[in-house]
């Protein structure tokens, strides 16, 4: 979990800071100093970013235009794809610009915005994944009441709730972050405005803020993870009671894509919060960040489309419709 930070110009703070100038620009060290590796990283990130945008945008379009994809599951998937586009777009294009121009500087305001939006989209996405697990629970365990329980108005409230809870969780640390000041260093050892890296270079005592961030992160992770696990315990119990092997396979297939995406998301969180040694901590965080900011958003559309007959059929129908219109 990250935070957004706003700094104050020192003016005439305490006497110890009078001779210092407040920092207004940061330098992001990136991933490597090797020029050849930078070229490879740029190519990889550019391709993965374009695939991510294309794949998630395709899912959004399909769920909007195809009448067969108007159920709760696809409504949540549509919103999840929007979050994936927003998340990867909040940091990857700026890093691609940095790699292509060699300009590693980022203004304080840009760093604030990047950190805030990364937080907003990541946490909202985690809550939405939890909501999607509940949707699968209702679909498998209460199939006769599915359309009544998960009607469109309820789905809209669920999505709105994900956004509102995220904002409520971000605001308290944000208020504390308004007090942070930077005088000694402006070098961030990351390729994004990462909260841990920012806190390390702050001239302010950040102990209480660090504890708040950690507690909020753990609470979000533990609560949502427990909800997902409980949903799938009930789902598996219900599936195992189905007498037909073919029906069991069909029931499980409706959940498999969500299980894979949730596993990638929570697996990444575990790597971030189960701290390695101090020496390897930053390199591990950078590696996990590459996974979460570029690879996951790229893979998710393929996971949902390759394992879902309805989405594949909707995609084929859309291609046929576009081809038919182009001929006429």
C-alpha positions in Angstrom: 0.0 0.0 0.0 1.3 3.5 -0.9 0.3 7.0 0.2 0.2 10.4 -1.4 2.4 13.0 0.2 2.3 16.8 0.1 5.2 18.8 1.4 5.4 22.3 2.9 8.0 24.9 2.1 10.0 25.5 5.3 9.8 29.3 5.4 10.9 29.9 9.0 10.3 26.5 10.7 12.6 25.7 13.5 16.2 27.0 13.7 17.6 23.6 12.6 15.9 23.9 9.2 16.5 27.6 8.5 19.5 26.9 6.3 17.9 24.1 4.3 15.9 24.4 1.1 12.8 22.2 0.8 13.1 19.7 -2.1 10.6 20.2 -5.0 12.0 17.6 -7.4 12.9 13.9 -7.0 15.2 11.6 -8.9 14.0 8.0 -9.5 17.0 5.6 -9.9 15.0 3.1 -12.0 15.9 -0.5 -12.3 19.4 -0.6 -13.8 22.3 1.7 -15.0 23.1 -0.7 -17.9 22.1 1.0 -21.2 21.5 -2.3 -23.0 19.4 -3.6 -20.2 17.4 -0.4 -20.2 16.6 -0.9 -23.9 15.4 -4.5 -23.2 13.3 -3.3 -20.2 11.8 -0.5 -22.4 10.8 -3.0 -25.1 9.4 -5.4 -22.6 7.4 -2.8 -20.7 6.1 -1.1 -23.9 4.9 -4.4 -25.4 3.3 -5.6 -22.1 1.7 -2.1 -21.6 0.2 -2.1 -25.1 -1.1 -5.7 -24.6 -2.5 -4.8 -21.2 -4.4 -1.8 -22.6 -5.6 -3.7 -25.7 -6.7 -6.8 -23.7 -8.5 -4.9 -20.9 -10.1 -2.5 -23.3 -11.4 -5.4 -25.4 -13.0 -6.9 -22.3 -14.7 -3.6 -21.5 -16.0 -3.3 -25.0 -17.3 -6.9 -25.1 -19.1 -6.5 -21.8 -20.8 -3.3 -23.0 -21.9 -4.5 -26.5 -22.7 -8.2 -26.0 -26.1 -9.0 -24.5 -24.9 -12.4 -23.2 -22.3 -10.6 -21.0 -24.8 -8.6 -18.9 -24.6 -10.6 -15.7 -23.0 -9.5 -12.4 -19.8 -11.5 -13.1 -19.1 -9.6 -16.3 -20.1 -6.2 -14.7 -17.4 -6.8 -12.1 -14.9 -7.9 -14.7 -15.6 -4.8 -16.7 -14.8 -2.6 -13.7 -11.8 -4.7 -12.8 -10.4 -4.2 -16.4 -11.0 -0.5 -16.0 -8.9 -0.6 -12.8 -6.2 -2.5 -14.5 -5.9 0.0 -17.3 -5.9 2.9 -14.8 -3.4 1.3 -12.5 -0.8 0.4 -15.2 -1.3 3.8 -16.8 -0.6 5.6 -13.6 3.1 4.6 -13.6 4.3 2.7 -16.7 4.1 5.5 -19.3 6.1 7.9 -17.1 8.8 5.2 -16.6 8.8 4.5 -20.4 9.4 8.2 -20.9 12.2 8.1 -18.4 13.9 5.1 -20.1 13.6 6.7 -23.6 14.9 10.2 -22.7 17.2 9.4 -19.7 15.3 12.1 -17.7 14.9 10.5 -14.2 13.5 13.6 -12.5 9.9 13.9 -11.3 8.3 16.9 -9.8 6.9 16.7 -6.3 3.3 17.2 -7.5 3.7 14.4 -10.1 5.1 12.1 -7.4 2.1 12.9 -5.2 -0.3 12.1 -8.0 1.4 8.9 -9.0 1.5 7.5 -5.4 -2.1 8.5 -4.7 -3.5 6.9 -7.9 -1.4 3.7 -7.5 -2.9 3.3 -4.0 -6.4 4.1 -5.1 -6.5 1.6 -8.0 -4.6 -1.2 -6.2 -6.7 -1.2 -3.0 -10.0 -0.8 -5.0 -8.9 -3.7 -7.1 -8.3 -5.9 -4.1 -11.8 -5.1 -2.7 -13.3 -5.7 -6.1 -11.6 -9.1 -6.3 -13.1 -9.9 -2.9 -16.6 -8.9 -4.2 -16.0 -11.1 -7.3 -15.4 -14.1 -5.0 -18.7 -13.4 -3.2 -20.4 -13.2 -6.6 -19.0 -16.7 -7.5 -20.2 -18.0 -4.1 -23.7 -16.9 -4.8 -23.6 -18.3 -8.4 -22.4 -21.7 -7.2 -24.1 -22.1 -3.8 -27.3 -20.2 -4.4 -27.9 -20.5 -8.2 -31.7 -20.2 -8.0 -31.5 -16.9 -6.3 -28.4 -15.5 -8.2 -30.3 -13.1 -10.4 -32.3 -11.7 -7.5 -29.3 -11.4 -5.0 -26.8 -10.0 -7.6 -29.1 -7.7 -9.5 -27.7 -4.6 -11.3 -28.4 -2.2 -8.5 -26.7 -4.4 -5.9 -23.6 -4.8 -8.2 -23.4 -1.0 -8.6 -23.5 -0.5 -4.8 -20.8 -3.1 -4.4 -18.5 -1.3 -6.9 -19.3 2.1 -5.3 -18.6 0.6 -1.9 -15.1 -0.6 -3.1 -14.2 2.9 -4.1 -15.6 4.6 -1.0 -13.9 2.2 1.5 -10.6 2.7 -0.3 -10.9 6.5 -0.1 -11.8 6.3 3.6 -8.7 4.1 4.2 -6.4 6.4 2.3 -7.5 9.7 3.9 -6.1 9.2 7.5 -2.5 8.4 6.3 -2.8 11.2 3.7 -3.6 13.7 6.4 -0.4 12.6 8.3 1.5 12.7 5.1 0.8 16.4 4.7 3.4 17.0 7.5 6.3 15.3 5.7 9.2 17.4 4.7 12.3 16.7 2.5 15.6 18.5 2.9 18.5 16.0 2.9 17.9 13.8 -0.1 15.8 13.7 -3.3 16.9 10.3 -4.6 14.2 7.6 -4.6 15.6 4.1 -5.1 12.8 2.8 -7.3 11.3 3.3 -10.7 8.0 4.5 -9.3 7.1 6.8 -6.4 7.0 4.0 -3.8 6.0 4.8 -0.2 8.8 2.9 1.5 11.4 4.6 -0.6 9.9 8.0 0.0 9.7 7.5 3.7 13.4 6.5 3.8 14.4 10.0 2.5 12.0 12.1 4.5 13.5 14.5 7.0 10.5 14.1 9.3 10.1 11.3 11.9 8.0 8.8 10.0 7.6 6.1 12.7 3.9 6.7 13.4 3.1 7.0 9.7 4.9 3.8 8.9 2.9 2.0 11.6 -0.3 3.3 10.2 0.5 2.3 6.7 1.6 -1.2 7.9 -1.6 -1.7 10.0 -3.9 -0.5 7.2 -2.1 -2.8 4.7 -2.3 -5.8 6.9 -5.9 -5.2 7.8 -6.9 -4.9 4.1 -4.9 -7.9 3.1 -6.1 -10.2 6.0 -9.8 -9.3 5.9 -10.1 -9.6 2.1 -8.0 -12.7 2.0 -10.1 -14.4 4.6 -13.3 -13.4 2.7 -11.9 -14.9 -0.5 -10.8 -18.1 1.3 -14.2 -18.6 3.0 -16.1 -18.0 -0.3 -14.0 -20.7 -2.0 -14.4 -23.2 1.0 -18.1 -23.0 0.6 -17.8 -23.1 -3.2 -15.6 -26.2 -3.1 -18.0 -27.9 -0.6 -20.9 -27.2 -2.9 -19.1 -28.4 -6.1 -18.0 -31.7 -4.4 -21.7 -32.4 -3.6 -22.7 -32.2 -7.3 -23.3 -35.8 -8.5 -22.3 -35.3 -12.2 -18.6 -35.0 -12.9 -19.3 -32.9 -16.0 -21.4 -30.5 -13.9 -18.7 -30.3 -11.3 -16.1 -29.4 -14.0 -18.5 -26.8 -15.5 -19.1 -25.3 -12.0 -15.4 -25.1 -11.2 -14.5 -23.6 -14.6 -16.7 -20.6 -13.8 -14.4 -19.8 -10.8 -11.0 -20.9 -12.2 -10.1 -17.5 -13.8 -10.9 -15.6 -10.7 -8.8 -18.1 -8.6 -5.8 -17.5 -10.9 -6.0 -13.7 -10.8 -6.6 -13.6 -7.0 -3.6 -15.9 -6.5 -1.4 -13.6 -8.5 -2.6 -10.6 -6.6 -2.3 -12.0 -3.1 0.9 -13.8 -4.0 2.4 -10.4 -4.9 1.2 -8.9 -1.6 2.8 -11.7 0.4 6.2 -11.0 -1.3 6.0 -7.3 -0.5 5.0 -7.7 3.2 7.1 -10.8 4.1 10.3 -8.8 4.2 13.5 -10.3 2.8 16.9 -9.3 4.2 17.7 -5.5 4.2 20.1 -6.1 1.3 17.6 -7.8 -1.0 14.5 -5.9 0.1 14.6 -3.1 -2.5 15.5 -5.4 -5.4 12.7 -7.8 -4.4 10.2 -4.9 -4.1 11.2 -3.7 -7.6 10.7 -7.2 -9.0 7.3 -7.6 -7.4 6.3 -4.1 -8.6 7.2 -5.1 -12.2 4.9 -8.1 -11.8 2.0 -6.1 -10.4 2.3 -3.0 -12.7 2.9 -4.6 -16.1 2.7 -8.4 -16.2 -0.5 -9.0 -14.1 -2.5 -6.4 -16.0 -1.3 -7.9 -19.3 -2.1 -11.5 -18.3 -5.5 -11.0 -16.7 -7.5 -10.4 -19.9 -5.9 -13.5 -21.4 -6.7 -15.5 -18.3 -10.4 -14.5 -18.4 -10.8 -14.9 -22.2 -8.8 -18.1 -22.8 -10.7 -19.9 -20.0 -14.2 -18.5 -20.7 -16.3 -19.7 -23.6 -18.8 -16.9 -23.3 -16.1 -14.2 -23.6 -14.4 -16.1 -26.5 -17.8 -16.3 -28.3 -18.5 -12.6 -27.7 -15.1 -11.8 -29.1 -15.7 -13.9 -32.2 -19.1 -12.3 -32.7 -17.6 -8.8 -32.4 -14.9 -9.7 -35.0 -17.5 -11.0 -37.4 -19.6 -7.9 -36.9 -16.6 -5.6 -37.6 -15.6 -7.6 -40.6 -19.2 -7.5 -42.0 -19.4 -3.8 -41.5 -16.0 -3.2 -43.2 -17.1 -5.2 -46.2 -20.2 -2.9 -46.5 
